[in-house]
Amino acid sequence: MDINQIREILPHRFPFLLVDRVIEYNPGVSAVGIKNVTINDNFFPGHFPERPIMPGVLMVEAMAQVGGLVMLQPEVGGSRENFFFAGVDKVRFRKPVIAGDTLVMRMTLIKLQKRFGIAKMEGKAYVGTDLVCEGEFLMATGST
């Protein structure tokens, strides 16, 4: 899935669209997305000028966006108009992500409660073979 296909599914736009490509995709089950981290990313001038590190909260957001690609499908009843990132648990940052890294994010659906519109997902992000971030994500469908 290229950036144009991603933009058809996710409502996010620059500078907050944090998924560049999807390399594995199983709608309603799992996806593996890529974020190419470059020195041109708009967060590096302030985080931190002397040692640019991708903010952990943006890693979590990028992972949630990959989760959105899994869940925003007719098979699971998601839509751009009523899909929300509802929470995170057990998040751990294992190593810093720096300019030049390729962040590979795998999101897998663990549990879907269609009646309540809640999905629980497991997320893991890697740079090469190194686990850099992991956690459990809650996604919700419904009205605001």
Phi, psi and chi 1 to 4 in degrees:
 res  aa     phi    psi   chi1   chi2   chi3   chi4
   1 MET       -  124.1 -173.4 -178.8  -60.6      -
   2 ASP   -92.9  179.8   66.3   21.2      -      -
   3 ILE   -60.7  -34.2 -168.8   65.9      -      -
   4 ASN   -67.5  -39.5  -65.7  -43.0      -      -
   5 GLN   -68.8  -37.8  -66.6  165.5  -54.5      -
   6 ILE   -61.6  -44.2  -67.9  167.6      -      -
   7 ARG   -64.9  -25.1  -72.5  170.6   48.3  101.5
   8 GLU   -71.9  -25.0  -72.1  174.9   11.3      -
   9 ILE   -97.8  -50.4  -61.5  169.8      -      -
  10 LEU   -85.7  144.1  -68.5  179.5      -      -
  11 PRO   -81.7  -10.8   28.1  -33.3      -      -
  12 HIS   -68.2  149.6  -54.6   79.0      -      -
  13 ARG  -138.3  168.2  -65.7  -63.2  177.1  -99.6
  14 PHE   -52.9  138.1  178.8   82.9      -      -
  15 PRO   -93.2   14.9   35.3  -35.3      -      -
  16 PHE  -104.7   -0.3 -137.3   67.7      -      -
  17 LEU   -81.0  114.3  179.5   56.5      -      -
  18 LEU  -113.5   16.4  -60.8  171.6      -      -
  19 VAL  -120.6  121.8 -177.7      -      -      -
  20 ASP   -92.5  -31.0  -64.2  -36.7      -      -
  21 ARG  -160.7  153.6 -172.6  171.3   67.3 -118.2
  22 VAL  -118.5  127.1  173.3      -      -      -
  23 ILE  -106.0  -17.2   57.4  172.9      -      -
  24 GLU  -139.7  139.8  -73.9 -179.8   33.0      -
  25 TYR  -151.8  122.0 -173.1   55.2      -      -
  26 ASN  -132.8   92.3 -170.0   -8.1      -      -
  27 PRO   -49.5  131.0  -24.1   33.5      -      -
  28 GLY    77.4    1.8      -      -      -      -
  29 VAL  -127.7  -58.4  178.1      -      -      -
  30 SER  -162.3  164.8   65.3      -      -      -
  31 ALA  -156.9  153.4      -      -      -      -
  32 VAL  -123.2  118.9  177.6      -      -      -
  33 GLY  -115.2  159.7      -      -      -      -
  34 ILE  -120.2  136.7  -58.9  -73.4      -      -
  35 LYS  -123.5  114.8  162.6   71.5  176.3  139.1
  36 ASN   -82.5  113.1  -65.8  -52.7      -      -
  37 VAL   -88.7  118.4 -177.9      -      -      -
  38 THR  -123.6  158.6   74.3      -      -      -
  39 ILE   -63.8  -17.6 -162.9   64.2      -      -
  40 ASN   -80.1   -8.0  -64.4  -39.4      -      -
  41 ASP   -58.5  138.8  -77.8  -44.4      -      -
  42 ASN   -68.6   -9.4   64.6  -14.3      -      -
  43 PHE   -89.3  -18.4   45.8   80.6      -      -
  44 PHE   -65.7  -36.1  -81.4  136.1      -      -
  45 PRO   -58.5  -26.0  -27.5   35.9      -      -
  46 GLY  -110.2   -1.7      -      -      -      -
  47 HIS  -142.4   79.7 -162.9  -90.9      -      -
  48 PHE  -118.7  142.4  -59.7   98.6      -      -
  49 PRO   -54.9  -37.7  -23.1   31.4      -      -
  50 GLU   -83.0  -24.2  -59.0  -57.5  -44.9      -
  51 ARG  -147.1   84.1 -174.8  171.0 -177.5 -124.0
  52 PRO   -63.0  121.3  -14.1   24.7      -      -
  53 ILE  -130.5  135.6  -62.5  172.2      -      -
  54 MET   -66.5  126.6 -177.0  175.8 -174.9      -
  55 PRO   -60.3  137.8  -23.7   33.9      -      -
  56 GLY   -57.5  -39.2      -      -      -      -
  57 VAL   -63.3  -29.8  -65.6      -      -      -
  58 LEU   -77.3  -29.4  -67.3 -178.1      -      -
  59 MET   -63.3  -44.5  -80.4 -170.7  -95.6      -
  60 VAL   -61.9  -44.3  168.8      -      -      -
  61 GLU   -62.4  -43.2  172.5   62.2   25.9      -
  62 ALA   -60.7  -41.7      -      -      -      -
  63 MET   -64.7  -41.2  -66.2  167.7   73.4      -
  64 ALA   -61.9  -36.5      -      -      -      -
  65 GLN   -65.3  -38.4  -70.8  178.9   18.1      -
  66 VAL   -63.6  -40.2  174.7      -      -      -
  67 GLY   -60.1  -37.8      -      -      -      -
  68 GLY   -61.2  -38.9      -      -      -      -
  69 LEU   -62.5  -34.7  -68.4  166.5      -      -
  70 VAL   -68.4  -44.7  174.2      -      -      -
  71 MET   -87.9  -22.4  -58.9  -51.6  -60.0      -
  72 LEU   -84.0   57.5  -69.9  174.8      -      -
  73 GLN  -131.4  148.6  -60.2  -57.9  -42.7      -
  74 PRO   -56.0  -31.8  -22.8   30.4      -      -
  75 GLU   -60.1  -29.4  -62.6   86.4   13.1      -
  76 VAL  -113.2    4.5  -73.0      -      -      -
  77 GLY    79.4   15.8      -      -      -      -
  78 GLY   -84.7  153.8      -      -      -      -
  79 SER  -148.8  154.3   77.0      -      -      -
  80 ARG   -58.9  -29.3  -71.9  170.6   59.5  148.8
  81 GLU   -76.5  -21.4  -70.8   74.4   35.5      -
  82 ASN  -139.3   43.2   69.2   -8.9      -      -
  83 PHE  -121.1  132.3 -177.4   76.7      -      -
  84 PHE  -137.3  146.7  -54.4   96.3      -      -
  85 PHE   -82.5  116.0 -179.0   18.5      -      -
  86 ALA  -101.8  -19.6      -      -      -      -
  87 GLY   169.5  167.4      -      -      -      -
  88 VAL  -136.5  147.3  -69.9      -      -      -
  89 ASP  -137.6  154.5  -69.0  -55.0      -      -
  90 LYS    54.5   34.8  -58.7  177.6 -175.1  172.2
  91 VAL   -77.6  133.9  171.4      -      -      -
  92 ARG  -134.8  136.0  -64.7  -69.0  177.6  -94.7
  93 PHE  -104.1  119.2  -57.4  105.9      -      -
  94 ARG   -95.5  -36.3  -55.7  -67.9 -179.3 -167.8
  95 LYS  -149.5  152.3  -68.7 -171.9  173.7 -170.5
  96 PRO   -70.8  149.5   18.5  -24.1      -      -
  97 VAL  -109.7  127.0  175.2      -      -      -
  98 ILE  -122.5  168.7   61.1  172.3      -      -
  99 ALA   -55.9  136.6      -      -      -      -
 100 GLY    99.1  -16.7      -      -      -      -
 101 ASP   -77.1  154.3  -75.1  -15.0      -      -
 102 THR  -111.9  114.0  -61.0      -      -      -
 103 LEU   -87.3  119.6 -170.7   63.1      -      -
 104 VAL  -108.7  116.9  179.2      -      -      -
 105 MET  -115.4  123.5  -57.2  161.0  -74.4      -
 106 ARG  -109.9  123.4  176.2  178.4  -67.6  -81.8
 107 MET  -119.3  130.2  -66.3  -65.7  -70.7      -
 108 THR  -129.5  131.1  -55.0      -      -      -
 109 LEU   -70.4  126.7  179.7   65.3      -      -
 110 ILE  -100.0  -42.9  -61.0  170.6      -      -
 111 LYS  -150.7  136.7 -173.7  175.0 -174.6 -179.4
 112 LEU  -127.5  121.7  176.3   62.2      -      -
 113 GLN  -109.1   86.7  -64.6  177.7  -42.6      -
 114 LYS   -58.1  -38.0  -85.4 -169.5  172.9 -180.0
 115 ARG   -58.3  -37.6 -176.3  170.5  152.9 -151.6
 116 PHE  -100.1   -6.6  -60.4  107.5      -      -
 117 GLY    69.9   33.9      -      -      -      -
 118 ILE  -119.4  134.1  -59.6  -70.4      -      -
 119 ALA  -123.7  138.2      -      -      -      -
 120 LYS  -111.9  131.3 -175.2  175.0 -175.7  177.9
 121 MET  -128.6  151.6  -55.8 -170.3   82.2      -
 122 GLU  -104.3  133.3  174.7 -172.9   72.8      -
 123 GLY  -125.2  139.7      -      -      -      -
 124 LYS  -138.8  136.4  -68.0 -178.0 -175.7  -87.4
 125 ALA  -123.3  139.7      -      -      -      -
 126 TYR  -128.9  151.5  -60.9   86.6      -      -
 127 VAL  -120.6  112.6  171.7      -      -      -
 128 GLY    63.2 -128.4      -      -      -      -
 129 THR   -96.6   -0.8   59.0      -      -      -
 130 ASP   -84.9  124.9  -66.7  -26.8      -      -
 131 LEU   -71.3  122.5  179.0   65.8      -      -
 132 VAL  -110.0  -22.9  -65.1      -      -      -
 133 CYS  -157.9  144.5 -178.2      -      -      -
 134 GLU  -152.4  157.2   62.9 -176.5  -34.4      -
 135 GLY   176.4  176.6      -      -      -      -
 136 GLU  -109.2  136.9  -66.1  176.9   -6.0      -
 137 PHE  -120.7  140.2  -66.1   69.6      -      -
 138 LEU  -111.2  131.1  -69.1  176.9      -      -
 139 MET  -120.3  146.1  -48.3  -66.0 -170.7      -
 140 ALA  -133.0  142.8      -      -      -      -
 141 THR  -112.9  147.9   59.3      -      -      -
 142 GLY   147.3 -179.5      -      -      -      -
 143 SER   -88.2  157.6   55.9      -      -      -
 144 THR   -74.7      -   54.0      -      -      -
